[in-house]
Amino acid sequence: MGKILFLCTDHFDLYKIFQNGMQQYTGYEVTTVLYPKFKYKNFTQKFQNFFSKLFLKQNLKPYFASEAIFDSIPKNEFYEYVIVICPDFLHTTHMSLLKTISKRTIVYYWDGFDHFPRYKESLPYFDDRFSFDPVDVKKFNLKFITNFYFKEDRNTETQTDLFFLSSYDSRFPLVEKIASLLEKQNKKVLIYQHTRNPHLIKQKNSSIIFIDKHIPFEETTKLMRETKIVLDIHKDIQHGLSFRVFEAMGLGKKLITTNADIINYDFYNPNNIFVWKNETETISESFLNTPYEELPEDIYKKYSQESWIKTIFNL
């Protein structure tokens, strides 16, 4: 049996989705190494970094953190593939070593290069480089691949009309506007906003709940399963389509999104997807009240996790 080494951040337990998919659809044994929170290994490291910052104006923490990740990789193992997500956690010294323990190195950039400029440093160290962002694909000569859905469930016994979960950030005024608009149209809205200090935010809308703990990915999927419409508000520096778009597809949910580029994808159907624009003042009752229209089978399967895994590993 071949082996895959998977390096990833522990972000809302999302790594489990990738890990399980690789095991299921490749038949390979998957070893997962998560990026730990940084802490000095010993006093010597702390001492070294103190003098490095004082005299060389250089912070050694990123290197030490990367070293800790590489030290977590099982020794004396050789892999068919190494796949890395969020390579900005790795120092170039350690990225160069990945080729010595595998036949092929793969990177998937699940955020844009504008958001993480250090991604540029990682480009020379991987054989296959994938991104969901069409702008980055053209700019950095990457292979384009969208995100994917991993759950298929047509639940019609819903609890809410609209669901949204995100960090509390500059998007919040729009979150409030959309929530209020839907409530005026007598729709039940459930929105979670993650922030470190929820008690400092004045509650204005009972449909918006502020939380200080992350909701695991599986729990988020359960909440999506129980809604009719999923809301997707992309960040300005993001061009590609978020996971939320494809989760909605897999669950057969309608989508309200601010990402206008979605109309250029072959799965776009205005009966299923409403594109929110700056001038939007209402959402038609026909969109809100009619059922989801199933996609053609070939298009639907194209965005499955199985298709994603087989494309990434060229199977």
C-alpha positions as CSV (number, residue, x, y, z in Angstrom):
1,M,0.0,0.0,0.0
2,G,1.3,3.4,-0.9
3,K,1.6,6.2,1.6
4,I,0.5,9.9,1.6
5,L,2.0,12.5,4.0
6,F,-0.6,15.3,4.6
7,L,0.5,18.6,6.3
8,C,-2.3,20.9,7.3
9,T,-3.5,23.5,9.8
10,D,-6.0,22.4,12.4
11,H,-8.7,24.9,11.1
12,F,-12.3,24.1,12.3
13,D,-11.4,20.3,11.9
14,L,-11.5,20.8,8.2
15,Y,-8.3,18.7,7.8
16,K,-10.4,15.6,8.8
17,I,-12.5,16.1,5.6
18,F,-9.4,16.0,3.4
19,Q,-7.8,13.1,5.4
20,N,-10.9,10.9,5.2
21,G,-11.4,11.7,1.5
22,M,-7.8,10.7,0.7
23,Q,-8.0,7.5,2.5
24,Q,-11.4,6.6,0.9
25,Y,-10.6,7.5,-2.7
26,T,-6.9,6.7,-3.1
27,G,-6.5,3.5,-1.2
28,Y,-3.3,4.9,0.3
29,E,-2.3,5.1,3.9
30,V,-2.5,8.7,5.1
31,T,-0.3,10.2,7.8
32,T,-1.5,13.6,8.9
33,V,0.8,16.1,10.6
34,L,-1.0,19.2,11.9
35,Y,0.7,22.6,12.5
36,P,0.9,23.0,16.3
37,K,0.6,26.3,18.1
38,F,4.1,27.7,18.6
39,K,6.0,27.3,21.8
40,Y,9.7,27.3,22.4
41,K,11.2,23.8,22.6
42,N,13.7,24.9,25.3
43,F,15.4,27.9,26.8
44,T,18.1,27.9,24.2
45,Q,15.6,28.6,21.4
46,K,14.2,31.5,23.4
47,F,17.6,32.9,24.1
48,Q,18.6,32.6,20.4
49,N,15.5,34.4,19.3
50,F,16.0,37.2,21.8
51,F,19.5,38.0,20.5
52,S,18.5,37.5,16.8
53,K,15.7,40.1,17.2
54,L,18.0,42.4,19.2
55,F,21.0,42.3,16.9
56,L,19.9,41.0,13.6
57,K,16.3,42.3,13.6
58,Q,15.2,38.9,12.6
59,N,12.4,36.8,14.4
60,L,13.3,33.1,14.5
61,K,9.9,32.0,15.6
62,P,8.7,31.1,12.1
63,Y,11.7,28.9,11.6
64,F,11.4,27.2,15.0
65,A,7.7,26.6,14.4
66,S,8.4,25.1,11.0
67,E,11.2,22.9,12.5
68,A,8.7,21.6,15.0
69,I,6.4,20.6,12.2
70,F,9.1,18.8,10.3
71,D,10.3,17.1,13.5
72,S,6.7,15.6,13.9
73,I,7.0,13.8,10.5
74,P,7.7,10.1,11.1
75,K,11.4,9.3,10.5
76,N,12.7,6.8,7.9
77,E,9.4,6.9,5.9
78,F,9.1,7.4,2.2
79,Y,5.8,8.6,0.6
80,E,4.2,8.4,-2.8
81,Y,2.9,11.9,-2.2
82,V,3.3,14.8,0.1
83,I,0.4,17.2,0.1
84,V,0.5,20.5,1.9
85,I,-2.2,23.0,2.7
86,C,-1.2,26.4,4.0
87,P,2.5,26.3,3.2
88,D,3.1,29.6,4.8
89,F,3.6,27.7,8.1
90,L,6.7,26.0,6.6
91,H,10.1,27.6,6.2
92,T,11.7,27.1,2.8
93,T,14.5,25.1,4.4
94,H,12.0,22.5,5.4
95,M,9.9,22.7,2.2
96,S,13.0,21.7,0.3
97,L,13.3,18.6,2.4
98,L,9.9,17.3,1.4
99,K,11.2,16.3,-2.0
100,T,13.7,14.0,-0.3
101,I,11.0,11.9,1.4
102,S,8.5,11.6,-1.5
103,K,8.0,10.9,-5.1
104,R,5.8,13.9,-5.7
105,T,5.0,17.0,-3.8
106,I,1.6,18.8,-4.0
107,V,0.4,22.1,-2.6
108,Y,-3.2,23.4,-2.4
109,Y,-3.6,27.1,-1.7
110,W,-7.0,27.3,0.0
111,D,-6.6,31.1,0.5
112,G,-5.6,33.8,-1.9
113,F,-2.0,35.1,-2.4
114,D,-3.2,38.6,-1.5
115,H,-4.2,37.3,1.9
116,F,-1.0,35.3,2.4
117,P,1.9,36.9,0.5
118,R,4.3,34.3,1.9
119,Y,2.7,31.7,-0.5
120,K,5.0,33.1,-3.2
121,E,8.0,31.7,-1.4
122,S,6.6,28.2,-1.6
123,L,6.1,28.0,-5.4
124,P,9.5,26.4,-6.3
125,Y,9.2,23.6,-3.8
126,F,6.2,21.7,-5.2
127,D,5.7,19.6,-8.3
128,D,2.0,20.3,-8.6
129,R,0.5,23.6,-7.4
130,F,-3.3,24.0,-7.2
131,S,-5.5,26.9,-6.3
132,F,-9.3,27.7,-6.2
133,D,-8.6,31.3,-7.1
134,P,-8.8,32.0,-10.9
135,V,-6.8,35.2,-10.5
136,D,-3.9,33.5,-8.7
137,V,-4.0,30.7,-11.2
138,K,-3.2,33.0,-14.0
139,K,-0.8,35.2,-12.1
140,F,1.3,32.4,-10.7
141,N,0.9,29.7,-13.3
142,L,-1.1,27.3,-11.0
143,K,-3.5,24.5,-11.8
144,F,-7.1,25.5,-11.2
145,I,-9.4,23.4,-9.1
146,T,-12.5,24.5,-7.1
147,N,-13.3,23.4,-3.6
148,F,-15.7,20.5,-3.3
149,Y,-18.7,19.1,-1.4
150,F,-18.3,16.1,0.8
151,K,-21.9,15.5,2.1
152,E,-24.9,14.5,0.1
153,D,-28.2,14.9,1.9
154,R,-31.5,16.1,0.7
155,N,-33.2,17.1,4.0
156,T,-36.5,18.8,3.5
157,E,-37.4,19.1,7.2
158,T,-35.7,22.4,7.8
159,Q,-35.6,24.6,10.9
160,T,-34.5,27.9,9.4
161,D,-34.8,29.8,6.1
162,L,-31.3,31.2,6.1
163,F,-28.0,30.2,7.8
164,F,-24.6,31.9,8.0
165,L,-21.5,31.4,10.0
166,S,-18.3,33.6,9.8
167,S,-15.8,35.6,11.7
168,Y,-17.0,39.0,13.0
169,D,-15.2,41.4,10.7
170,S,-15.8,44.2,8.1
171,R,-18.5,42.2,6.5
172,F,-20.8,42.5,9.5
173,P,-22.8,45.6,8.3
174,L,-23.8,43.6,5.2
175,V,-24.6,40.6,7.4
176,E,-27.0,42.7,9.4
177,K,-28.6,44.2,6.3
178,I,-29.3,40.8,4.7
179,A,-30.6,39.4,8.0
180,S,-33.0,42.3,8.5
181,L,-34.2,42.1,4.9
182,L,-35.0,38.4,5.2
183,E,-36.8,39.0,8.5
184,K,-38.9,41.7,7.0
185,Q,-40.0,39.0,4.5
186,N,-41.0,36.8,7.4
187,K,-38.1,34.4,7.1
188,K,-36.4,32.7,10.0
189,V,-32.7,33.6,10.1
190,L,-29.8,32.0,12.1
191,I,-26.4,33.7,12.0
192,Y,-23.3,33.0,14.1
193,Q,-20.5,35.5,14.3
194,H,-17.2,34.4,15.9
195,T,-15.3,37.0,17.9
196,R,-12.9,36.9,20.9
197,N,-15.1,39.3,22.9
198,P,-18.8,38.7,22.2
199,H,-19.9,40.4,25.4
200,L,-18.5,43.7,24.1
201,I,-20.8,43.8,21.1
202,K,-24.2,45.4,21.5
203,Q,-26.9,43.0,20.4
204,K,-29.1,44.6,17.7
205,N,-30.6,41.6,16.0
206,S,-31.9,38.5,17.8
207,S,-31.1,36.4,14.8
208,I,-27.4,37.1,15.1
209,I,-25.6,35.2,17.8
210,F,-22.0,36.1,18.8
211,I,-19.8,33.3,19.9
212,D,-16.2,33.0,21.2
213,K,-15.6,29.3,20.3
214,H,-15.3,27.9,16.9
215,I,-18.0,25.5,15.8
216,P,-16.5,22.3,14.4
217,F,-17.0,21.7,10.7
218,E,-19.3,18.7,11.1
219,E,-21.6,20.8,13.4
220,T,-21.7,23.6,10.8
221,T,-22.7,21.0,8.1
222,K,-25.5,19.9,10.4
223,L,-26.8,23.5,10.7
224,M,-26.6,23.9,6.9
225,R,-28.6,20.6,6.5
226,E,-31.4,22.2,8.6
227,T,-31.7,25.4,6.6
228,K,-33.3,26.2,3.2
229,I,-30.8,28.8,2.1
230,V,-27.1,29.2,2.8
231,L,-25.5,32.7,2.9
232,D,-22.0,33.2,1.5
233,I,-20.3,36.6,1.9
234,H,-16.9,36.5,0.4
235,K,-14.0,38.8,1.5
236,D,-12.9,41.5,-1.0
237,I,-9.4,39.9,-1.4
238,Q,-10.9,36.5,-2.3
239,H,-11.8,35.7,-5.9
240,G,-12.4,32.0,-5.9
241,L,-15.5,30.3,-4.5
242,S,-15.6,29.3,-0.9
243,F,-16.3,25.8,0.5
244,R,-19.7,27.1,1.6
245,V,-20.8,27.3,-2.1
246,F,-20.1,23.6,-2.6
247,E,-21.4,22.5,0.8
248,A,-24.7,24.1,-0.3
249,M,-24.5,22.2,-3.6
250,G,-23.9,18.8,-1.9
251,L,-26.8,19.4,0.5
252,G,-29.2,20.7,-2.2
253,K,-29.5,24.1,-0.6
254,K,-30.2,27.4,-2.3
255,L,-27.5,30.0,-2.0
256,I,-27.3,33.8,-1.6
257,T,-23.7,34.9,-2.4
258,T,-21.9,38.2,-2.9
259,N,-19.3,36.6,-5.2
260,A,-20.5,37.7,-8.6
261,D,-17.9,35.5,-10.4
262,I,-20.2,32.5,-9.6
263,I,-22.2,33.2,-12.8
264,N,-19.2,32.0,-14.8
265,Y,-19.4,28.5,-13.4
266,D,-21.2,25.7,-15.2
267,F,-23.4,24.9,-12.2
268,Y,-24.8,28.4,-11.9
269,N,-28.6,28.4,-11.9
270,P,-30.4,31.6,-11.0
271,N,-33.2,29.6,-9.5
272,N,-30.7,28.1,-7.0
273,I,-28.3,31.0,-6.6
274,F,-29.0,34.6,-5.9
275,V,-26.1,37.0,-6.4
276,W,-26.3,39.9,-3.9
277,K,-25.1,43.2,-5.4
278,N,-24.5,46.6,-3.7
279,E,-27.7,47.9,-5.0
280,T,-29.8,44.9,-3.9
281,E,-32.9,46.0,-1.9
282,T,-35.0,42.9,-2.0
283,I,-34.9,39.2,-2.8
284,S,-37.8,37.8,-4.9
285,E,-40.3,35.6,-3.2
286,S,-40.1,33.2,-6.0
287,F,-36.4,32.6,-5.2
288,L,-37.1,32.3,-1.5
289,N,-40.1,30.0,-1.7
290,T,-39.5,27.6,-4.7
291,P,-37.6,24.4,-4.2
292,Y,-34.0,23.7,-5.1
293,E,-33.5,22.5,-8.7
294,E,-31.2,19.5,-9.1
295,L,-28.2,19.9,-11.3
296,P,-27.4,17.6,-14.3
297,E,-25.6,14.5,-12.9
298,D,-22.4,15.1,-14.8
299,I,-22.0,18.6,-13.5
300,Y,-23.0,17.7,-9.9
301,K,-20.4,14.8,-9.8
302,K,-17.7,17.1,-11.2
303,Y,-17.6,19.0,-7.8
304,S,-17.6,16.0,-5.5
305,Q,-14.8,15.2,-3.1
306,E,-14.1,12.0,-5.1
307,S,-13.5,14.1,-8.3
308,W,-11.3,16.5,-6.4
309,I,-9.1,13.8,-4.8
310,K,-8.7,12.0,-8.2
311,T,-7.7,15.3,-9.9
312,I,-5.2,16.3,-7.2
313,F,-3.5,12.9,-7.3
314,N,-4.0,12.4,-11.1
315,L,-5.8,9.1,-10.5
